[in-house]
Amino acid sequence: MTDKTTHAIHASTYRVAGPEDKRIMAVSAALDLIGKRAALVTSHGVLEYEMAKLSDYADQIQAAIDKK
């Protein structure tokens, strides 16, 4: 499956999901971003800092997806 197809499937899944499932998807995306950032940064405390911002990141992801 191509990236384009995968993104289309995720987008249509998100559109029909309920509020709780949408939140789970946003948190999952935020955790993926945090994990990738933490793997690239060598300074101490980055993971803790990023995890403290998890809810903010998920809020921003949901707002960006829901923006029309």
PyMOL commands that set and color helices and strands:
alter all, ss='L'
color gray80, all
select helices_A, chain A and resi 3-16+19-40+46-52+54-66
alter helices_A, ss='H'
color red, helices_A
deselect
rebuild
show_as cartoon
